[in-house]
Amino acid sequence: MVANMNVGASLYGALAYNGQKINEGEGKLLLSNKIFDDGTGTMDIARAASDFERYLPQRMRTEKPIIHISLNPHPDDKLTDTELSDIAREYMRKLGYGDQPYLVYKHTDIDRHHIHIVGLRVDENGKPLNDRFEHRRSKQITRELEKKYNLHPAERKERAERP
C-alpha cells in the first residue's frame, strides 16, 4: 500500500476535489469522524467545510492545518468498504490523528480503488499536532497494515546505478 500525504491551507479545495468525485458517482463517502454524514454516501461540500471550520480556531500557529492523504492498495488487493474504513481508521489513529475531524472517501474513477482522507492536523488551539518524521511513520504504518490485512506489499523502485 502506498500513502501519498499532502499538507496545505485549502480545506475547501480538498473537500471540493473529493466531494465532486463522490457527487459524480465516481466513489462514495465511507467514513466520517466528528463531521456530519447524512448517510447517503454523497456529500454536501459546503456543510462539510462548515463542520470542519467549527474545529479550527480563529488564531492558528500554522499555515497548513489541513492534511490530505491518499492510501493506494495494490491493484490485486480487492478490499470491501468495511476493510477500507477499518484501514483508514487504524492508519489515522497510528499516525496520531485518530481523534481529529476527518472524512474518508473511496474513489472508483480508475480500476484501482483507493481512499482519500481529509482531516485537520492542528489541535483546538491551532497548534500543529506532532508531525515529526510523519512520512517515515506513515511508511511504517502502511507496512503494518499490509501484514495485518494480508495485502500485497508496496514494491520499492530499484535504484538506477550510475556509471
N, C-alpha and C positions, 0 to 999 in steps of 0.2 A: 504494500500500500504506500502510495506516495502522498505526502502532505505538502501543499503549497500554502504558505502563510503570508498574508499582507496586512500591514497596519496602515491606518490612514485617518483622515479627518472627516471624510464624507460618509456619514451614516446613510443619508438619503440615497446616495449613489449605489452603495452596496445593497440596500433594500430594494431599490428600483431594478437593478440588474437581475436579482434573484426573483423578485415578485413578478416581473414581466415574463420570465421563463415559465413560472408557475401558471400565471393567468392565461398564457398562450397554449397551455396544455402540454408543455414540454417538461413536466415534472410535478412535484407536489410538496407541500409543507409537511414534513414528517414529525417535527418536534418543536415545542416552544418551551422555554424556561423563563418564567416571570413576564412573558409577553402574551397578550391576548391572542387566542386562537379560536375562531368560531367553529372549528371542526369540519369545515367544508373542503379543506385541502387547498383552497385558493387563498388569496392574500389581499388585504386592504393595505397598500403601501403607506398611505398617509396615517392610518391608525397605528400601524406598527412603529412608524417613526415617532409618533406622539407617545406611545408606550415607552420606547427606549429613552426619549428625552426626559421622562419623569425620573430616570436614574442618573442623568447627567447633571452635575452641579453647575451653578452659574459660573463659578470660577474654577478653572481647571489648571492643573500643574503640568499638563502635557498637551502637545499639539496634535497627537494622534491617538485618540481614545477608542478607535474602532479596530476590531480585528476581523478579518475575512479569511476563512480557511477553506480550502478545497481538499477533501480526502478522496483519493482515487484508488480504488481496489484494482487488482489485475483484471484484465478483460475476461479471463476464465472464471473468476470468482463470481458466482451468482448468489447474491445476498437478498434476503427478504427485507421488507421495510422495517420490521421489528429489529432484525440484526443490525441494519444500518443505524437505526435510532440508538440502539444499545452501544454501538461502537462510538457514535458521536458523543453520547453522554459520558462514556468512560474516558474518551480522549480529552474532553473538556475538563473533567474532574482531575485527571492526572496532570494536565497542563497547568492547573491552578485557577481555571476559570469556571469551575463547576457551579459556583453559587452566583455567577453573574447572569444578567439577562442575555439570552441568545436565542436564535432561531436556526433550525436545521432544515435544509431544503434538499430534496432529491432531484437531480437533473436527469432527464431521459432524452435530451436533444441529440446525443450521439450514442453509438452502440454500447459504449462502456458507461453504465450507470455509475454515478458518483454523487457525493454530497457536498454541499457548501454550508458553512456555519458562519453566521454574522453575529458578533457579540461585542460587549464592552470590555475594555481592558484597563478600566480605572475603577477605583473604589468610590464610595459615596462622597468623599472629599475631593475627588478629581485627581487623586494621586495614582500614578500607574501601578498596576499590580506587578509582582515580581516577574520580570521578563528576561532575567539573566539566563544566558545560554538557551533561550527559548527554542531556537531551531534545532539545537543538539538534543534537547529534551523531547521535542516533537518526534525526531527520528527514532529515539529510543522507545517512545510510546507506540509508534506505528509498528515497530518490530515486535513489541509485546502483544499488540492486538493481532498481528499476523499469526503468531503462535497460538494464542488463545482461541481464535476463531478458525484456525486451520486454513489460512489464506496463503496464496502464492506470495513468496517474498518479493519485495521490490528488488529488481536486479540493478547492480551497480554498473555504471558505464565504465567500460575498460579505458584505462588511461592510454592515450596515444604516446608511444615512445618517440622521443625526439632523436633525430640522427646526430 
